[in-house]
Amino acid sequence: MNNNKKIIEVANAVSNEKSLPKEKIFKFLENALEIAIKKKYKKKINIKIYINRKNGILNTFRKWKIVKKVKNHNIEICYKLTKNKNTKIGSYITKKIKSIKFDRITTQRVKQIITQKIKLAKQLINLNKIKKKIGKLITGFITKIKKNYILIDIGSDLEAILLKCNMIKTEKLHKGKKITGILYNIIKNKNNYKIFITRLNNKILIELLKKEIPEIKKKIIIIKSISREPGIRTKIAVKTYDKRIDPIGSCIGIRGIRIQNISQKLSGEKIDIILWKKNPKKYVINALAPAKIINIKINKKNKNMDIIVKNNNIAKAIGKKGLNIKLASLLTKWNINILNNKKI
């Protein structure tokens, strides 16, 4: 089999195997052969190869850049030495040279270069797809655990990075564990791309709710507010304009299955679904559940509420380490103070 047929066969085989356009493979071949030729020369030279797409014939050219003052005779030529008066400084002159033989060593080198280029090309194709997923859920499996980050295989030969500062502090991680996060950034670093996800952003809750609860995705149920302590507890205020629907029951699901599925993806984070109310007093009462409220004193100017509860309800209202009252305040955007009814 002659060299030309080998080139056509390589292009066809790689195109079919890697599901990439044949033209792209020819470009890779040209570039790979250019690199192979350059390696045969001790000094730096400029080479350009053109492959006939039909018969595989190689045409190889050596190039010199036309300059005013030559610094490197291997890649530059003075404009005064060019025979063509129409040539301009910055353009190139070319000379056809003998093409490289497509032998075993060259074939091996070319295959190595093409493999690298195909990997990068496929990565770019997959990256263009994944760029559309910024702000969306990304799921994968942990492949590596480092001190300040973990690597996650998200498929399509891509890895995502979960930095320590974006992890849920309470969760235990191990290789092979399935993990979900929000894609928030993609950074180009030389020939590589770094994909970053987070598990702390409230967006992860919104996307998980949309995925698990059709009524939220269809905007029949609206999320009004979220307050969160990642991995520990979250309060979500919801409402609906459809009187036939119970927004809390729809979010929780039969036997709590919907909310449990979301909780499991967030390392067992407890999720409270609260009915949003336009009336601030009723809203705060809902947010502080299960604590029973006796009375409320409201200061609209300072946006403060003094919540009066029975002595045996104070712990419930405040919550462990003050978390219930903290989340209720963040959710409702009211400063909440818990008072014992004996002090009133």
RABELBEL-V715518 format. One record per residue. N is the residue number from 1. SS is DSSP state (helix for helix, strand for strand, loop for the rest). OMEGA is omega in whole degrees, -180 to 180 (none if undefined). D_CENTER is the distance of its C-alpha to the mean C-alpha in Angstrom with 2 decimals. Layout:
((N & SS & OMEGA & D_CENTER) (N & SS & OMEGA & D_CENTER))
This chain:
((1 & loop & -179 & 46.57) (2 & loop & -177 & 46.36) (3 & helix & -176 & 43.50) (4 & helix & 180 & 42.70) (5 & helix & 178 & 42.30) (6 & helix & -179 & 40.12) (7 & helix & 179 & 37.66) (8 & helix & -180 & 37.55) (9 & helix & 179 & 37.14) (10 & helix & -180 & 34.25) (11 & helix & 180 & 32.46) (12 & helix & -177 & 33.11) (13 & helix & -178 & 32.16) (14 & helix & 179 & 28.84) (15 & helix & -180 & 27.91) (16 & helix & -176 & 28.73) (17 & helix & -174 & 27.17) (18 & helix & 179 & 23.77) (19 & loop & 178 & 23.70) (20 & loop & 180 & 23.51) (21 & loop & -178 & 26.00) (22 & helix & 180 & 29.27) (23 & helix & 179 & 29.41) (24 & helix & 179 & 26.22) (25 & helix & 177 & 27.90) (26 & helix & 178 & 31.07) (27 & helix & 177 & 29.27) (28 & helix & 179 & 27.84) (29 & helix & 179 & 31.40) (30 & helix & -179 & 32.98) (31 & helix & -180 & 30.72) (32 & helix & 178 & 31.24) (33 & helix & 177 & 34.99) (34 & helix & 179 & 35.08) (35 & helix & -180 & 33.59) (36 & helix & 179 & 36.12) (37 & helix & -178 & 39.00) (38 & helix & -180 & 38.08) (39 & loop & 180 & 38.20) (40 & loop & 180 & 41.84) (41 & loop & 180 & 42.82) (42 & loop & -178 & 43.42) (43 & loop & -180 & 42.72) (44 & loop & 176 & 39.76) (45 & loop & 176 & 40.29) (46 & strand & -178 & 38.44) (47 & strand & 174 & 38.32) (48 & strand & -180 & 37.31) (49 & strand & 174 & 37.52) (50 & strand & 178 & 37.77) (51 & strand & 175 & 37.83) (52 & loop & -174 & 39.82) (53 & loop & -177 & 37.55) (54 & loop & -175 & 40.62) (55 & loop & 176 & 42.72) (56 & loop & -179 & 40.45) (57 & loop & 179 & 42.89) (58 & strand & 170 & 41.56) (59 & strand & -175 & 42.57) (60 & strand & -178 & 41.94) (61 & strand & 171 & 42.52) (62 & strand & -174 & 42.76) (63 & strand & 172 & 41.78) (64 & strand & 178 & 43.21) (65 & strand & -179 & 41.99) (66 & strand & -177 & 44.86) (67 & strand & 178 & 45.27) (68 & loop & 180 & 48.04) (69 & loop & -175 & 48.29) (70 & loop & 175 & 47.29) (71 & loop & -180 & 45.46) (72 & loop & -175 & 44.54) (73 & loop & -180 & 46.99) (74 & loop & -177 & 44.68) (75 & loop & -177 & 42.15) (76 & strand & 175 & 44.16) (77 & strand & -180 & 47.51) (78 & strand & -178 & 49.69) (79 & helix & -180 & 50.09) (80 & helix & -178 & 53.89) (81 & helix & -179 & 53.92) (82 & loop & -177 & 52.26) (83 & loop & -179 & 54.82) (84 & loop & -178 & 53.01) (85 & loop & -177 & 53.81) (86 & loop & -180 & 50.98) (87 & loop & -178 & 48.25) (88 & loop & 175 & 46.20) (89 & loop & -178 & 44.83) (90 & loop & 177 & 41.14) (91 & loop & -176 & 41.62) (92 & strand & 166 & 42.23) (93 & strand & -177 & 45.16) (94 & strand & 177 & 44.72) (95 & strand & -180 & 47.00) (96 & strand & 179 & 46.74) (97 & strand & -178 & 46.84) (98 & loop & -180 & 47.15) (99 & loop & -180 & 44.02) (100 & loop & 176 & 42.67) (101 & loop & -179 & 43.83) (102 & loop & -177 & 41.25) (103 & loop & -176 & 42.57) (104 & helix & -178 & 41.10) (105 & helix & 179 & 39.79) (106 & helix & 180 & 38.30) (107 & helix & 180 & 36.72) (108 & helix & 178 & 35.12) (109 & helix & -179 & 33.74) (110 & helix & -180 & 32.49) (111 & helix & 179 & 30.73) (112 & helix & -179 & 28.94) (113 & helix & -179 & 27.78) (114 & helix & 179 & 26.78) (115 & helix & 179 & 24.81) (116 & helix & -177 & 22.75) (117 & helix & 178 & 22.35) (118 & helix & 178 & 21.46) (119 & helix & 179 & 18.74) (120 & helix & -180 & 17.26) (121 & helix & 180 & 18.00) (122 & helix & 177 & 16.36) (123 & helix & 179 & 13.23) (124 & helix & 178 & 13.38) (125 & helix & 180 & 14.12) (126 & helix & 178 & 11.21) (127 & helix & 178 & 8.87) (128 & helix & 177 & 10.88) (129 & helix & -175 & 10.31) (130 & helix & 177 & 6.57) (131 & helix & 179 & 6.90) (132 & helix & -177 & 9.00) (133 & helix & 177 & 6.69) (134 & loop & -176 & 5.73) (135 & loop & -179 & 7.98) (136 & loop & 180 & 8.09) (137 & strand & 174 & 8.47) (138 & strand & -179 & 6.87) (139 & strand & 178 & 9.95) (140 & strand & -178 & 11.25) (141 & strand & -179 & 14.17) (142 & strand & 180 & 14.84) (143 & strand & -177 & 16.32) (144 & strand & 179 & 17.25) (145 & strand & 178 & 18.25) (146 & loop & -177 & 19.09) (147 & loop & -174 & 20.83) (148 & loop & 179 & 18.08) (149 & strand & 171 & 14.87) (150 & strand & 176 & 13.97) (151 & strand & -176 & 12.24) (152 & strand & 176 & 10.86) (153 & strand & -178 & 11.58) (154 & strand & 178 & 9.29) (155 & strand & 179 & 11.87) (156 & loop & 180 & 12.73) (157 & loop & 180 & 13.34) (158 & strand & 176 & 9.79) (159 & strand & 175 & 9.10) (160 & strand & 179 & 6.62) (161 & strand & 173 & 8.57) (162 & strand & -179 & 10.02) (163 & strand & -180 & 12.60) (164 & helix & -179 & 15.99) (165 & helix & 179 & 16.04) (166 & helix & 179 & 13.16) (167 & loop & 170 & 14.94) (168 & loop & -172 & 17.61) (169 & loop & -172 & 20.75) (170 & loop & -172 & 22.91) (171 & loop & 178 & 21.02) (172 & loop & -176 & 22.06) (173 & loop & 177 & 19.62) (174 & loop & 180 & 20.74) (175 & loop & 179 & 19.79) (176 & loop & -179 & 19.15) (177 & loop & 177 & 18.20) (178 & strand & -175 & 15.88) (179 & strand & -178 & 13.29) (180 & strand & 177 & 11.06) (181 & strand & 177 & 8.71) (182 & strand & 175 & 7.01) (183 & strand & -177 & 3.46) (184 & strand & -179 & 5.69) (185 & strand & 173 & 5.73) (186 & strand & -177 & 6.04) (187 & strand & 176 & 9.63) (188 & strand & 180 & 12.27) (189 & strand & -173 & 14.77) (190 & loop & -180 & 17.86) (191 & loop & -178 & 17.13) (192 & strand & 177 & 13.90) (193 & strand & 177 & 10.28) (194 & strand & -178 & 8.43) (195 & strand & -176 & 4.75) (196 & strand & 175 & 5.24) (197 & strand & 178 & 5.65) (198 & strand & 175 & 9.11) (199 & loop & -177 & 12.01) (200 & loop & -178 & 14.33) (201 & loop & 178 & 13.38) (202 & loop & -180 & 15.85) (203 & helix & 180 & 13.33) (204 & helix & 178 & 12.61) (205 & helix & -180 & 16.35) (206 & helix & -179 & 16.62) (207 & helix & 177 & 14.21) (208 & helix & 177 & 15.98) (209 & helix & 178 & 19.25) (210 & helix & -178 & 18.62) (211 & helix & -173 & 17.83) (212 & helix & -174 & 20.86) (213 & loop & -177 & 23.29) (214 & helix & -178 & 24.21) (215 & helix & 177 & 26.35) (216 & helix & 178 & 23.46) (217 & helix & -179 & 21.41) (218 & loop & 179 & 24.67) (219 & loop & 172 & 25.31) (220 & loop & 172 & 28.60) (221 & strand & -176 & 27.57) (222 & strand & 174 & 26.04) (223 & strand & -178 & 24.12) (224 & strand & -177 & 26.12) (225 & strand & 177 & 24.88) (226 & strand & 169 & 22.91) (227 & strand & -167 & 23.89) (228 & strand & 167 & 22.23) (229 & strand & -170 & 22.89) (230 & loop & 178 & 19.84) (231 & loop & -177 & 21.17) (232 & loop & -176 & 24.66) (233 & strand & 179 & 25.28) (234 & strand & 172 & 24.06) (235 & strand & -180 & 26.21) (236 & strand & 179 & 25.21) (237 & strand & -179 & 27.77) (238 & strand & 176 & 28.09) (239 & strand & 175 & 30.70) (240 & strand & 175 & 31.87) (241 & loop & 179 & 34.44) (242 & loop & -176 & 35.49) (243 & loop & -179 & 38.40) (244 & loop & -174 & 38.37) (245 & loop & 172 & 35.10) (246 & loop & -175 & 34.77) (247 & helix & -179 & 31.33) (248 & helix & 180 & 31.40) (249 & helix & 179 & 32.62) (250 & helix & 180 & 30.11) (251 & helix & -179 & 27.18) (252 & helix & 180 & 28.76) (253 & loop & 180 & 29.78) (254 & helix & -178 & 32.75) (255 & helix & 176 & 33.48) (256 & helix & -172 & 30.29) (257 & helix & -177 & 28.13) (258 & helix & -177 & 25.37) (259 & helix & 177 & 24.89) (260 & helix & 178 & 25.32) (261 & helix & 178 & 22.47) (262 & helix & -180 & 20.12) (263 & helix & -179 & 21.84) (264 & helix & 180 & 21.41) (265 & helix & -179 & 17.61) (266 & loop & 175 & 17.96) (267 & loop & 176 & 20.46) (268 & loop & 179 & 23.47) (269 & loop & 180 & 22.88) (270 & strand & -176 & 25.93) (271 & strand & 177 & 25.32) (272 & strand & 175 & 28.23) (273 & strand & -173 & 28.44) (274 & strand & 178 & 30.82) (275 & strand & 179 & 32.73) (276 & loop & 177 & 32.29) (277 & loop & 177 & 35.65) (278 & loop & 177 & 36.74) (279 & loop & -174 & 39.57) (280 & helix & 180 & 38.24) (281 & helix & -180 & 40.70) (282 & helix & 180 & 39.74) (283 & helix & -180 & 36.03) (284 & helix & 177 & 36.54) (285 & helix & 178 & 38.74) (286 & helix & -177 & 36.04) (287 & helix & -178 & 33.44) (288 & loop & 179 & 35.84) (289 & loop & 13 & 36.67) (290 & loop & 180 & 38.21) (291 & loop & 180 & 40.41) (292 & loop & -176 & 43.54) (293 & strand & 177 & 44.35) (294 & strand & -177 & 48.01) (295 & strand & 179 & 47.74) (296 & strand & 173 & 45.52) (297 & strand & -172 & 46.59) (298 & strand & 176 & 44.41) (299 & strand & -175 & 44.33) (300 & loop & -178 & 42.54) (301 & loop & -180 & 43.15) (302 & loop & -176 & 41.26) (303 & loop & 177 & 39.02) (304 & strand & 173 & 40.36) (305 & strand & 171 & 41.33) (306 & strand & -177 & 43.77) (307 & strand & -178 & 43.27) (308 & strand & 179 & 46.41) (309 & strand & 175 & 46.16) (310 & loop & -177 & 48.62) (311 & helix & -178 & 48.77) (312 & helix & 179 & 47.48) (313 & helix & -176 & 44.37) (314 & helix & -179 & 43.24) (315 & helix & 179 & 41.10) (316 & helix & -178 & 39.26) (317 & helix & -178 & 38.75) (318 & helix & -179 & 37.45) (319 & loop & -180 & 35.50) (320 & helix & -178 & 34.73) (321 & helix & 177 & 34.27) (322 & helix & -173 & 34.47) (323 & helix & -178 & 31.10) (324 & helix & -179 & 32.48) (325 & helix & 178 & 34.09) (326 & helix & -180 & 31.16) (327 & helix & 178 & 28.70) (328 & helix & 178 & 31.43) (329 & helix & 179 & 31.99) (330 & helix & -179 & 28.35) (331 & helix & -174 & 28.12) (332 & helix & -176 & 31.39) (333 & loop & 173 & 31.34) (334 & loop & 174 & 34.88) (335 & strand & -173 & 36.34) (336 & strand & 175 & 37.81) (337 & strand & 179 & 40.74) (338 & strand & -179 & 42.18) (339 & strand & 175 & 45.98) (340 & strand & -178 & 48.54) (341 & helix & 179 & 51.09) (342 & helix & -178 & 53.87) (343 & helix & -176 & 52.96) (344 & loop & none & 53.38))
